[in-house]
Amino acid sequence: MKRKAKTVKAVNGLAAISTDDAKRYRAEEAMRTLMRASEHVKDKGLMRDVKRLAKTQAAALSKVAK
């Protein structure tokens, strides 16, 4: 389905993105993010490394938060 081009006014010399386009972009970006996340969860080796890193980061943050 081809979308009709929208007329967009310039703001400070730059073209502004319409609200509909911005919402669509956010939804598409979120979909790609969720797809990548599901791929990462399936990778057992990567998840093991992520858990190890998270544990290290939590330990470092607990020292700072005292």
mmCIF file as Biopython writes it, N, C-alpha, C and O atoms, coordinates in Angstrom:
data_model
#
loop_
_atom_site.group_PDB
_atom_site.id
_atom_site.type_symbol
_atom_site.label_atom_id
_atom_site.label_alt_id
_atom_site.label_comp_id
_atom_site.label_asym_id
_atom_site.label_entity_id
_atom_site.label_seq_id
_atom_site.pdbx_PDB_ins_code
_atom_site.Cartn_x
_atom_site.Cartn_y
_atom_site.Cartn_z
_atom_site.occupancy
_atom_site.B_iso_or_equiv
_atom_site.auth_seq_id
_atom_site.auth_asym_id
_atom_site.pdbx_PDB_model_num
ATOM 1   N N  . MET A ? 1  ? 0.836  -1.161  0.000  1.0 0.0 1  A 1 
ATOM 2   C CA . MET A ? 1  ? 0.000  0.000   0.000  1.0 0.0 1  A 1 
ATOM 3   C C  . MET A ? 1  ? 0.891  1.236   0.000  1.0 0.0 1  A 1 
ATOM 4   O O  . MET A ? 1  ? 1.696  1.420   0.912  1.0 0.0 1  A 1 
ATOM 5   N N  . LYS A ? 2  ? 0.756  2.061   -0.988 1.0 0.0 2  A 1 
ATOM 6   C CA . LYS A ? 2  ? 1.560  3.255   -1.092 1.0 0.0 2  A 1 
ATOM 7   C C  . LYS A ? 2  ? 0.925  4.372   -0.285 1.0 0.0 2  A 1 
ATOM 8   O O  . LYS A ? 2  ? -0.283 4.596   -0.359 1.0 0.0 2  A 1 
ATOM 9   N N  . ARG A ? 3  ? 1.736  5.062   0.478  1.0 0.0 3  A 1 
ATOM 10  C CA . ARG A ? 3  ? 1.229  6.146   1.305  1.0 0.0 3  A 1 
ATOM 11  C C  . ARG A ? 3  ? 1.300  7.466   0.557  1.0 0.0 3  A 1 
ATOM 12  O O  . ARG A ? 3  ? 2.243  7.723   -0.191 1.0 0.0 3  A 1 
ATOM 13  N N  . LYS A ? 4  ? 0.319  8.273   0.765  1.0 0.0 4  A 1 
ATOM 14  C CA . LYS A ? 4  ? 0.270  9.586   0.153  1.0 0.0 4  A 1 
ATOM 15  C C  . LYS A ? 4  ? 1.279  10.492  0.848  1.0 0.0 4  A 1 
ATOM 16  O O  . LYS A ? 4  ? 1.338  10.535  2.077  1.0 0.0 4  A 1 
ATOM 17  N N  . ALA A ? 5  ? 2.066  11.210  0.069  1.0 0.0 5  A 1 
ATOM 18  C CA . ALA A ? 5  ? 3.046  12.129  0.638  1.0 0.0 5  A 1 
ATOM 19  C C  . ALA A ? 5  ? 2.323  13.256  1.365  1.0 0.0 5  A 1 
ATOM 20  O O  . ALA A ? 5  ? 1.305  13.764  0.895  1.0 0.0 5  A 1 
ATOM 21  N N  . LYS A ? 6  ? 2.864  13.639  2.518  1.0 0.0 6  A 1 
ATOM 22  C CA . LYS A ? 6  ? 2.249  14.699  3.308  1.0 0.0 6  A 1 
ATOM 23  C C  . LYS A ? 6  ? 3.039  15.984  3.144  1.0 0.0 6  A 1 
ATOM 24  O O  . LYS A ? 6  ? 4.260  15.961  2.988  1.0 0.0 6  A 1 
ATOM 25  N N  . THR A ? 7  ? 2.349  17.076  3.181  1.0 0.0 7  A 1 
ATOM 26  C CA . THR A ? 7  ? 2.999  18.370  3.166  1.0 0.0 7  A 1 
ATOM 27  C C  . THR A ? 7  ? 3.431  18.673  4.587  1.0 0.0 7  A 1 
ATOM 28  O O  . THR A ? 7  ? 2.632  18.610  5.522  1.0 0.0 7  A 1 
ATOM 29  N N  . VAL A ? 8  ? 4.694  19.001  4.736  1.0 0.0 8  A 1 
ATOM 30  C CA . VAL A ? 8  ? 5.236  19.251  6.066  1.0 0.0 8  A 1 
ATOM 31  C C  . VAL A ? 8  ? 5.845  20.638  6.086  1.0 0.0 8  A 1 
ATOM 32  O O  . VAL A ? 8  ? 6.597  20.999  5.181  1.0 0.0 8  A 1 
ATOM 33  N N  . LYS A ? 9  ? 5.529  21.419  7.109  1.0 0.0 9  A 1 
ATOM 34  C CA . LYS A ? 9  ? 6.091  22.763  7.183  1.0 0.0 9  A 1 
ATOM 35  C C  . LYS A ? 9  ? 7.488  22.720  7.799  1.0 0.0 9  A 1 
ATOM 36  O O  . LYS A ? 9  ? 7.827  21.798  8.541  1.0 0.0 9  A 1 
ATOM 37  N N  . ALA A ? 10 ? 8.273  23.713  7.482  1.0 0.0 10 A 1 
ATOM 38  C CA . ALA A ? 10 ? 9.635  23.786  8.004  1.0 0.0 10 A 1 
ATOM 39  C C  . ALA A ? 10 ? 9.624  24.446  9.378  1.0 0.0 10 A 1 
ATOM 40  O O  . ALA A ? 10 ? 8.889  25.405  9.617  1.0 0.0 10 A 1 
ATOM 41  N N  . VAL A ? 11 ? 10.449 23.918  10.273 1.0 0.0 11 A 1 
ATOM 42  C CA . VAL A ? 11 ? 10.605 24.485  11.605 1.0 0.0 11 A 1 
ATOM 43  C C  . VAL A ? 11 ? 12.083 24.810  11.766 1.0 0.0 11 A 1 
ATOM 44  O O  . VAL A ? 11 ? 12.928 23.919  11.685 1.0 0.0 11 A 1 
ATOM 45  N N  . ASN A ? 12 ? 12.394 26.058  11.991 1.0 0.0 12 A 1 
ATOM 46  C CA . ASN A ? 12 ? 13.787 26.508  12.103 1.0 0.0 12 A 1 
ATOM 47  C C  . ASN A ? 12 ? 14.612 26.094  10.887 1.0 0.0 12 A 1 
ATOM 48  O O  . ASN A ? 12 ? 15.783 25.734  11.012 1.0 0.0 12 A 1 
ATOM 49  N N  . GLY A ? 13 ? 13.998 26.148  9.727  1.0 0.0 13 A 1 
ATOM 50  C CA . GLY A ? 13 ? 14.708 25.815  8.499  1.0 0.0 13 A 1 
ATOM 51  C C  . GLY A ? 13 ? 14.812 24.327  8.216  1.0 0.0 13 A 1 
ATOM 52  O O  . GLY A ? 13 ? 15.363 23.936  7.188  1.0 0.0 13 A 1 
ATOM 53  N N  . LEU A ? 14 ? 14.294 23.488  9.106  1.0 0.0 14 A 1 
ATOM 54  C CA . LEU A ? 14 ? 14.346 22.038  8.929  1.0 0.0 14 A 1 
ATOM 55  C C  . LEU A ? 14 ? 12.935 21.498  8.732  1.0 0.0 14 A 1 
ATOM 56  O O  . LEU A ? 14 ? 11.979 22.014  9.310  1.0 0.0 14 A 1 
ATOM 57  N N  . ALA A ? 15 ? 12.811 20.478  7.931  1.0 0.0 15 A 1 
ATOM 58  C CA . ALA A ? 15 ? 11.504 19.858  7.729  1.0 0.0 15 A 1 
ATOM 59  C C  . ALA A ? 15 ? 11.117 19.094  8.986  1.0 0.0 15 A 1 
ATOM 60  O O  . ALA A ? 15 ? 11.918 18.327  9.522  1.0 0.0 15 A 1 
ATOM 61  N N  . ALA A ? 16 ? 9.911  19.298  9.450  1.0 0.0 16 A 1 
ATOM 62  C CA . ALA A ? 16 ? 9.412  18.605  10.637 1.0 0.0 16 A 1 
ATOM 63  C C  . ALA A ? 16 ? 8.742  17.306  10.216 1.0 0.0 16 A 1 
ATOM 64  O O  . ALA A ? 16 ? 8.137  17.232  9.146  1.0 0.0 16 A 1 
ATOM 65  N N  . ILE A ? 17 ? 8.850  16.300  11.043 1.0 0.0 17 A 1 
ATOM 66  C CA . ILE A ? 17 ? 8.204  15.011  10.779 1.0 0.0 17 A 1 
ATOM 67  C C  . ILE A ? 17 ? 6.785  15.081  11.325 1.0 0.0 17 A 1 
ATOM 68  O O  . ILE A ? 17 ? 6.562  15.540  12.445 1.0 0.0 17 A 1 
ATOM 69  N N  . SER A ? 18 ? 5.839  14.625  10.532 1.0 0.0 18 A 1 
ATOM 70  C CA . SER A ? 18 ? 4.456  14.653  11.005 1.0 0.0 18 A 1 
ATOM 71  C C  . SER A ? 18 ? 4.287  13.672  12.153 1.0 0.0 18 A 1 
ATOM 72  O O  . SER A ? 18 ? 5.073  12.736  12.302 1.0 0.0 18 A 1 
ATOM 73  N N  . THR A ? 19 ? 3.275  13.887  12.951 1.0 0.0 19 A 1 
ATOM 74  C CA . THR A ? 19 ? 3.006  13.029  14.105 1.0 0.0 19 A 1 
ATOM 75  C C  . THR A ? 19 ? 2.763  11.589  13.679 1.0 0.0 19 A 1 
ATOM 76  O O  . THR A ? 19 ? 3.251  10.663  14.327 1.0 0.0 19 A 1 
ATOM 77  N N  . ASP A ? 20 ? 2.011  11.386  12.592 1.0 0.0 20 A 1 
ATOM 78  C CA . ASP A ? 20 ? 1.737  10.031  12.111 1.0 0.0 20 A 1 
ATOM 79  C C  . ASP A ? 20 ? 3.030  9.318   11.707 1.0 0.0 20 A 1 
ATOM 80  O O  . ASP A ? 20 ? 3.217  8.140   12.012 1.0 0.0 20 A 1 
ATOM 81  N N  . ASP A ? 21 ? 3.913  10.032  11.025 1.0 0.0 21 A 1 
ATOM 82  C CA . ASP A ? 21 ? 5.176  9.430   10.614 1.0 0.0 21 A 1 
ATOM 83  C C  . ASP A ? 21 ? 6.045  9.109   11.819 1.0 0.0 21 A 1 
ATOM 84  O O  . ASP A ? 21 ? 6.709  8.073   11.855 1.0 0.0 21 A 1 
ATOM 85  N N  . ALA A ? 22 ? 6.042  9.990   12.798 1.0 0.0 22 A 1 
ATOM 86  C CA . ALA A ? 22 ? 6.837  9.766   13.999 1.0 0.0 22 A 1 
ATOM 87  C C  . ALA A ? 22 ? 6.323  8.546   14.766 1.0 0.0 22 A 1 
ATOM 88  O O  . ALA A ? 22 ? 7.112  7.736   15.253 1.0 0.0 22 A 1 
ATOM 89  N N  . LYS A ? 23 ? 5.001  8.420   14.871 1.0 0.0 23 A 1 
ATOM 90  C CA . LYS A ? 23 ? 4.419  7.262   15.557 1.0 0.0 23 A 1 
ATOM 91  C C  . LYS A ? 23 ? 4.757  5.966   14.822 1.0 0.0 23 A 1 
ATOM 92  O O  . LYS A ? 23 ? 5.085  4.956   15.445 1.0 0.0 23 A 1 
ATOM 93  N N  . ARG A ? 24 ? 4.675  6.006   13.500 1.0 0.0 24 A 1 
ATOM 94  C CA . ARG A ? 24 ? 4.990  4.816   12.711 1.0 0.0 24 A 1 
ATOM 95  C C  . ARG A ? 24 ? 6.464  4.441   12.875 1.0 0.0 24 A 1 
ATOM 96  O O  . ARG A ? 24 ? 6.790  3.264   13.029 1.0 0.0 24 A 1 
ATOM 97  N N  . TYR A ? 25 ? 7.342  5.424   12.841 1.0 0.0 25 A 1 
ATOM 98  C CA . TYR A ? 25 ? 8.771  5.168   13.012 1.0 0.0 25 A 1 
ATOM 99  C C  . TYR A ? 25 ? 9.033  4.530   14.371 1.0 0.0 25 A 1 
ATOM 100 O O  . TYR A ? 25 ? 9.777  3.554   14.464 1.0 0.0 25 A 1 
ATOM 101 N N  . ARG A ? 26 ? 8.421  5.079   15.437 1.0 0.0 26 A 1 
ATOM 102 C CA . ARG A ? 26 ? 8.613  4.511   16.779 1.0 0.0 26 A 1 
ATOM 103 C C  . ARG A ? 26 ? 8.139  3.065   16.841 1.0 0.0 26 A 1 
ATOM 104 O O  . ARG A ? 26 ? 8.802  2.219   17.442 1.0 0.0 26 A 1 
ATOM 105 N N  . ALA A ? 27 ? 6.998  2.777   16.223 1.0 0.0 27 A 1 
ATOM 106 C CA . ALA A ? 27 ? 6.455  1.419   16.231 1.0 0.0 27 A 1 
ATOM 107 C C  . ALA A ? 27 ? 7.369  0.472   15.462 1.0 0.0 27 A 1 
ATOM 108 O O  . ALA A ? 27 ? 7.623  -0.646  15.912 1.0 0.0 27 A 1 
ATOM 109 N N  . GLU A ? 28 ? 7.864  0.908   14.309 1.0 0.0 28 A 1 
ATOM 110 C CA . GLU A ? 28 ? 8.769  0.061   13.520 1.0 0.0 28 A 1 
ATOM 111 C C  . GLU A ? 28 ? 10.067 -0.188  14.274 1.0 0.0 28 A 1 
ATOM 112 O O  . GLU A ? 28 ? 10.580 -1.307  14.282 1.0 0.0 28 A 1 
ATOM 113 N N  . GLU A ? 29 ? 10.595 0.843   14.903 1.0 0.0 29 A 1 
ATOM 114 C CA . GLU A ? 29 ? 11.843 0.702   15.659 1.0 0.0 29 A 1 
ATOM 115 C C  . GLU A ? 29 ? 11.648 -0.232  16.847 1.0 0.0 29 A 1 
ATOM 116 O O  . GLU A ? 29 ? 12.520 -1.052  17.136 1.0 0.0 29 A 1 
ATOM 117 N N  . ALA A ? 30 ? 10.518 -0.121  17.538 1.0 0.0 30 A 1 
ATOM 118 C CA . ALA A ? 30 ? 10.228 -1.009  18.665 1.0 0.0 30 A 1 
ATOM 119 C C  . ALA A ? 30 ? 10.098 -2.448  18.199 1.0 0.0 30 A 1 
ATOM 120 O O  . ALA A ? 30 ? 10.562 -3.365  18.877 1.0 0.0 30 A 1 
ATOM 121 N N  . MET A ? 31 ? 9.472  -2.655  17.047 1.0 0.0 31 A 1 
ATOM 122 C CA . MET A ? 31 ? 9.330  -4.002  16.513 1.0 0.0 31 A 1 
ATOM 123 C C  . MET A ? 31 ? 10.705 -4.613  16.220 1.0 0.0 31 A 1 
ATOM 124 O O  . MET A ? 31 ? 10.960 -5.770  16.553 1.0 0.0 31 A 1 
ATOM 125 N N  . ARG A ? 32 ? 11.585 -3.829  15.598 1.0 0.0 32 A 1 
ATOM 126 C CA . ARG A ? 32 ? 12.937 -4.336  15.311 1.0 0.0 32 A 1 
ATOM 127 C C  . ARG A ? 32 ? 13.689 -4.650  16.597 1.0 0.0 32 A 1 
ATOM 128 O O  . ARG A ? 32 ? 14.407 -5.647  16.673 1.0 0.0 32 A 1 
ATOM 129 N N  . THR A ? 33 ? 13.525 -3.801  17.609 1.0 0.0 33 A 1 
ATOM 130 C CA . THR A ? 33 ? 14.184 -4.019  18.894 1.0 0.0 33 A 1 
ATOM 131 C C  . THR A ? 33 ? 13.703 -5.322  19.535 1.0 0.0 33 A 1 
ATOM 132 O O  . THR A ? 33 ? 14.511 -6.105  20.033 1.0 0.0 33 A 1 
ATOM 133 N N  . LEU A ? 34 ? 12.400 -5.550  19.523 1.0 0.0 34 A 1 
ATOM 134 C CA . LEU A ? 34 ? 11.845 -6.772  20.111 1.0 0.0 34 A 1 
ATOM 135 C C  . LEU A ? 34 ? 12.300 -8.014  19.348 1.0 0.0 34 A 1 
ATOM 136 O O  . LEU A ? 34 ? 12.555 -9.055  19.953 1.0 0.0 34 A 1 
ATOM 137 N N  . MET A ? 35 ? 12.401 -7.910  18.036 1.0 0.0 35 A 1 
ATOM 138 C CA . MET A ? 35 ? 12.868 -9.046  17.239 1.0 0.0 35 A 1 
ATOM 139 C C  . MET A ? 35 ? 14.315 -9.379  17.594 1.0 0.0 35 A 1 
ATOM 140 O O  . MET A ? 35 ? 14.668 -10.551 17.733 1.0 0.0 35 A 1 
ATOM 141 N N  . ARG A ? 36 ? 15.148 -8.357  17.740 1.0 0.0 36 A 1 
ATOM 142 C CA . ARG A ? 36 ? 16.547 -8.592  18.108 1.0 0.0 36 A 1 
ATOM 143 C C  . ARG A ? 36 ? 16.634 -9.184  19.511 1.0 0.0 36 A 1 
ATOM 144 O O  . ARG A ? 36 ? 17.446 -10.075 19.761 1.0 0.0 36 A 1 
ATOM 145 N N  . ALA A ? 37 ? 15.798 -8.690  20.429 1.0 0.0 37 A 1 
ATOM 146 C CA . ALA A ? 37 ? 15.819 -9.198  21.803 1.0 0.0 37 A 1 
ATOM 147 C C  . ALA A ? 37 ? 15.474 -10.683 21.831 1.0 0.0 37 A 1 
ATOM 148 O O  . ALA A ? 37 ? 16.101 -11.452 22.559 1.0 0.0 37 A 1 
ATOM 149 N N  . SER A ? 38 ? 14.492 -11.083 21.053 1.0 0.0 38 A 1 
ATOM 150 C CA . SER A ? 38 ? 14.116 -12.500 21.048 1.0 0.0 38 A 1 
ATOM 151 C C  . SER A ? 38 ? 15.243 -13.351 20.462 1.0 0.0 38 A 1 
ATOM 152 O O  . SER A ? 38 ? 15.436 -14.491 20.883 1.0 0.0 38 A 1 
ATOM 153 N N  . GLU A ? 39 ? 15.981 -12.814 19.503 1.0 0.0 39 A 1 
ATOM 154 C CA . GLU A ? 39 ? 17.129 -13.539 18.953 1.0 0.0 39 A 1 
ATOM 155 C C  . GLU A ? 39 ? 18.220 -13.693 20.011 1.0 0.0 39 A 1 
ATOM 156 O O  . GLU A ? 39 ? 18.846 -14.748 20.106 1.0 0.0 39 A 1 
ATOM 157 N N  . HIS A ? 40 ? 18.449 -12.645 20.807 1.0 0.0 40 A 1 
ATOM 158 C CA . HIS A ? 40 ? 19.472 -12.699 21.853 1.0 0.0 40 A 1 
ATOM 159 C C  . HIS A ? 40 ? 19.110 -13.724 22.923 1.0 0.0 40 A 1 
ATOM 160 O O  . HIS A ? 40 ? 19.971 -14.466 23.394 1.0 0.0 40 A 1 
ATOM 161 N N  . VAL A ? 41 ? 17.833 -13.763 23.307 1.0 0.0 41 A 1 
ATOM 162 C CA . VAL A ? 41 ? 17.398 -14.692 24.353 1.0 0.0 41 A 1 
ATOM 163 C C  . VAL A ? 41 ? 17.619 -16.139 23.924 1.0 0.0 41 A 1 
ATOM 164 O O  . VAL A ? 41 ? 17.904 -16.992 24.765 1.0 0.0 41 A 1 
ATOM 165 N N  . LYS A ? 42 ? 17.494 -16.424 22.653 1.0 0.0 42 A 1 
ATOM 166 C CA . LYS A ? 42 ? 17.692 -17.782 22.152 1.0 0.0 42 A 1 
ATOM 167 C C  . LYS A ? 42 ? 19.158 -18.200 22.142 1.0 0.0 42 A 1 
ATOM 168 O O  . LYS A ? 42 ? 19.460 -19.393 22.099 1.0 0.0 42 A 1 
ATOM 169 N N  . ASP A ? 43 ? 20.064 -17.240 22.180 1.0 0.0 43 A 1 
ATOM 170 C CA . ASP A ? 43 ? 21.511 -17.510 22.143 1.0 0.0 43 A 1 
ATOM 171 C C  . ASP A ? 43 ? 22.002 -17.766 23.567 1.0 0.0 43 A 1 
ATOM 172 O O  . ASP A ? 43 ? 22.258 -16.825 24.319 1.0 0.0 43 A 1 
ATOM 173 N N  . LYS A ? 44 ? 22.132 -19.040 23.935 1.0 0.0 44 A 1 
ATOM 174 C CA . LYS A ? 44 ? 22.472 -19.421 25.309 1.0 0.0 44 A 1 
ATOM 175 C C  . LYS A ? 44 ? 23.842 -18.902 25.734 1.0 0.0 44 A 1 
ATOM 176 O O  . LYS A ? 44 ? 24.006 -18.442 26.864 1.0 0.0 44 A 1 
ATOM 177 N N  . GLY A ? 45 ? 24.821 -18.969 24.844 1.0 0.0 45 A 1 
ATOM 178 C CA . GLY A ? 45 ? 26.159 -18.476 25.168 1.0 0.0 45 A 1 
ATOM 179 C C  . GLY A ? 45 ? 26.154 -16.981 25.428 1.0 0.0 45 A 1 
ATOM 180 O O  . GLY A ? 45 ? 26.785 -16.505 26.372 1.0 0.0 45 A 1 
ATOM 181 N N  . LEU A ? 46 ? 25.454 -16.257 24.604 1.0 0.0 46 A 1 
ATOM 182 C CA . LEU A ? 46 ? 25.364 -14.808 24.778 1.0 0.0 46 A 1 
ATOM 183 C C  . LEU A ? 46 ? 24.665 -14.480 26.088 1.0 0.0 46 A 1 
ATOM 184 O O  . LEU A ? 46 ? 25.112 -13.598 26.820 1.0 0.0 46 A 1 
ATOM 185 N N  . MET A ? 47 ? 23.583 -15.170 26.391 1.0 0.0 47 A 1 
ATOM 186 C CA . MET A ? 47 ? 22.859 -14.904 27.629 1.0 0.0 47 A 1 
ATOM 187 C C  . MET A ? 47 ? 23.713 -15.211 28.857 1.0 0.0 47 A 1 
ATOM 188 O O  . MET A ? 47 ? 23.621 -14.514 29.867 1.0 0.0 47 A 1 
ATOM 189 N N  . ARG A ? 48 ? 24.531 -16.239 28.776 1.0 0.0 48 A 1 
ATOM 190 C CA . ARG A ? 48 ? 25.445 -16.548 29.879 1.0 0.0 48 A 1 
ATOM 191 C C  . ARG A ? 48 ? 26.409 -15.373 30.095 1.0 0.0 48 A 1 
ATOM 192 O O  . ARG A ? 48 ? 26.661 -14.972 31.232 1.0 0.0 48 A 1 
ATOM 193 N N  . ASP A ? 49 ? 26.948 -14.824 28.990 1.0 0.0 49 A 1 
ATOM 194 C CA . ASP A ? 49 ? 27.854 -13.685 29.079 1.0 0.0 49 A 1 
ATOM 195 C C  . ASP A ? 49 ? 27.143 -12.438 29.594 1.0 0.0 49 A 1 
ATOM 196 O O  . ASP A ? 49 ? 27.719 -11.666 30.360 1.0 0.0 49 A 1 
ATOM 197 N N  . VAL A ? 50 ? 25.904 -12.240 29.181 1.0 0.0 50 A 1 
ATOM 198 C CA . VAL A ? 50 ? 25.117 -11.087 29.629 1.0 0.0 50 A 1 
ATOM 199 C C  . VAL A ? 50 ? 24.880 -11.179 31.131 1.0 0.0 50 A 1 
ATOM 200 O O  . VAL A ? 50 ? 25.020 -10.185 31.843 1.0 0.0 50 A 1 
ATOM 201 N N  . LYS A ? 51 ? 24.522 -12.360 31.615 1.0 0.0 51 A 1 
ATOM 202 C CA . LYS A ? 51 ? 24.283 -12.541 33.054 1.0 0.0 51 A 1 
ATOM 203 C C  . LYS A ? 51 ? 25.552 -12.281 33.851 1.0 0.0 51 A 1 
ATOM 204 O O  . LYS A ? 51 ? 25.507 -11.672 34.919 1.0 0.0 51 A 1 
ATOM 205 N N  . ARG A ? 52 ? 26.684 -12.744 33.331 1.0 0.0 52 A 1 
ATOM 206 C CA . ARG A ? 52 ? 27.969 -12.521 34.010 1.0 0.0 52 A 1 
ATOM 207 C C  . ARG A ? 52 ? 28.269 -11.020 34.065 1.0 0.0 52 A 1 
ATOM 208 O O  . ARG A ? 52 ? 28.672 -10.502 35.107 1.0 0.0 52 A 1 
ATOM 209 N N  . LEU A ? 53 ? 28.073 -10.331 32.949 1.0 0.0 53 A 1 
ATOM 210 C CA . LEU A ? 53 ? 28.301 -8.887  32.901 1.0 0.0 53 A 1 
ATOM 211 C C  . LEU A ? 53 ? 27.346 -8.150  33.837 1.0 0.0 53 A 1 
ATOM 212 O O  . LEU A ? 53 ? 27.755 -7.230  34.544 1.0 0.0 53 A 1 
ATOM 213 N N  . ALA A ? 54 ? 26.086 -8.550  33.841 1.0 0.0 54 A 1 
ATOM 214 C CA . ALA A ? 54 ? 25.099 -7.903  34.708 1.0 0.0 54 A 1 
ATOM 215 C C  . ALA A ? 54 ? 25.479 -8.055  36.177 1.0 0.0 54 A 1 
ATOM 216 O O  . ALA A ? 54 ? 25.315 -7.123  36.964 1.0 0.0 54 A 1 
ATOM 217 N N  . LYS A ? 55 ? 25.984 -9.224  36.545 1.0 0.0 55 A 1 
ATOM 218 C CA . LYS A ? 55 ? 26.408 -9.467  37.923 1.0 0.0 55 A 1 
ATOM 219 C C  . LYS A ? 55 ? 27.577 -8.550  38.288 1.0 0.0 55 A 1 
ATOM 220 O O  . LYS A ? 55 ? 27.610 -7.978  39.377 1.0 0.0 55 A 1 
ATOM 221 N N  . THR A ? 56 ? 28.531 -8.417  37.371 1.0 0.0 56 A 1 
ATOM 222 C CA . THR A ? 56 ? 29.685 -7.546  37.594 1.0 0.0 56 A 1 
ATOM 223 C C  . THR A ? 56 ? 29.245 -6.091  37.722 1.0 0.0 56 A 1 
ATOM 224 O O  . THR A ? 56 ? 29.713 -5.377  38.608 1.0 0.0 56 A 1 
ATOM 225 N N  . GLN A ? 57 ? 28.347 -5.649  36.841 1.0 0.0 57 A 1 
ATOM 226 C CA . GLN A ? 57 ? 27.853 -4.274  36.868 1.0 0.0 57 A 1 
ATOM 227 C C  . GLN A ? 57 ? 27.080 -4.001  38.165 1.0 0.0 57 A 1 
ATOM 228 O O  . GLN A ? 57 ? 27.218 -2.930  38.756 1.0 0.0 57 A 1 
ATOM 229 N N  . ALA A ? 58 ? 26.272 -4.963  38.603 1.0 0.0 58 A 1 
ATOM 230 C CA . ALA A ? 58 ? 25.495 -4.782  39.833 1.0 0.0 58 A 1 
ATOM 231 C C  . ALA A ? 58 ? 26.427 -4.648  41.021 1.0 0.0 58 A 1 
ATOM 232 O O  . ALA A ? 58 ? 26.176 -3.840  41.915 1.0 0.0 58 A 1 
ATOM 233 N N  . ALA A ? 59 ? 27.499 -5.428  41.044 1.0 0.0 59 A 1 
ATOM 234 C CA . ALA A ? 59 ? 28.457 -5.346  42.141 1.0 0.0 59 A 1 
ATOM 235 C C  . ALA A ? 59 ? 29.135 -3.971  42.157 1.0 0.0 59 A 1 
ATOM 236 O O  . ALA A ? 59 ? 29.318 -3.373  43.217 1.0 0.0 59 A 1 
ATOM 237 N N  . ALA A ? 60 ? 29.502 -3.485  40.980 1.0 0.0 60 A 1 
ATOM 238 C CA . ALA A ? 60 ? 30.153 -2.182  40.897 1.0 0.0 60 A 1 
ATOM 239 C C  . ALA A ? 60 ? 29.190 -1.068  41.314 1.0 0.0 60 A 1 
ATOM 240 O O  . ALA A ? 60 ? 29.591 -0.127  41.998 1.0 0.0 60 A 1 
ATOM 241 N N  . LEU A ? 61 ? 27.926 -1.171  40.906 1.0 0.0 61 A 1 
ATOM 242 C CA . LEU A ? 61 ? 26.952 -0.146  41.280 1.0 0.0 61 A 1 
ATOM 243 C C  . LEU A ? 61 ? 26.630 -0.169  42.764 1.0 0.0 61 A 1 
ATOM 244 O O  . LEU A ? 61 ? 26.354 0.872   43.361 1.0 0.0 61 A 1 
ATOM 245 N N  . SER A ? 62 ? 26.663 -1.359  43.364 1.0 0.0 62 A 1 
ATOM 246 C CA . SER A ? 62 ? 26.364 -1.434  44.805 1.0 0.0 62 A 1 
ATOM 247 C C  . SER A ? 62 ? 27.444 -0.725  45.620 1.0 0.0 62 A 1 
ATOM 248 O O  . SER A ? 62 ? 27.156 -0.205  46.698 1.0 0.0 62 A 1 
ATOM 249 N N  . LYS A ? 63 ? 28.674 -0.696  45.126 1.0 0.0 63 A 1 
ATOM 250 C CA . LYS A ? 63 ? 29.754 0.024   45.815 1.0 0.0 63 A 1 
ATOM 251 C C  . LYS A ? 63 ? 29.534 1.521   45.718 1.0 0.0 63 A 1 
ATOM 252 O O  . LYS A ? 63 ? 29.810 2.249   46.671 1.0 0.0 63 A 1 
ATOM 253 N N  . VAL A ? 64 ? 29.044 1.991   44.586 1.0 0.0 64 A 1 
ATOM 254 C CA . VAL A ? 64 ? 28.820 3.415   44.370 1.0 0.0 64 A 1 
ATOM 255 C C  . VAL A ? 64 ? 27.605 3.891   45.161 1.0 0.0 64 A 1 
ATOM 256 O O  . VAL A ? 64 ? 27.600 5.011   45.671 1.0 0.0 64 A 1 
ATOM 257 N N  . ALA A ? 65 ? 26.575 3.049   45.266 1.0 0.0 65 A 1 
ATOM 258 C CA . ALA A ? 65 ? 25.315 3.440   45.886 1.0 0.0 65 A 1 
ATOM 259 C C  . ALA A ? 65 ? 25.385 3.494   47.410 1.0 0.0 65 A 1 
ATOM 260 O O  . ALA A ? 65 ? 24.430 3.957   48.035 1.0 0.0 65 A 1 
ATOM 261 N N  . LYS A ? 66 ? 26.454 3.049   48.026 1.0 0.0 66 A 1 
ATOM 262 C CA . LYS A ? 66 ? 26.545 3.028   49.477 1.0 0.0 66 A 1 
ATOM 263 C C  . LYS A ? 66 ? 26.631 4.419   50.054 1.0 0.0 66 A 1 
ATOM 264 O O  . LYS A ? 66 ? 26.714 4.578   51.272 1.0 0.0 66 A 1 
#
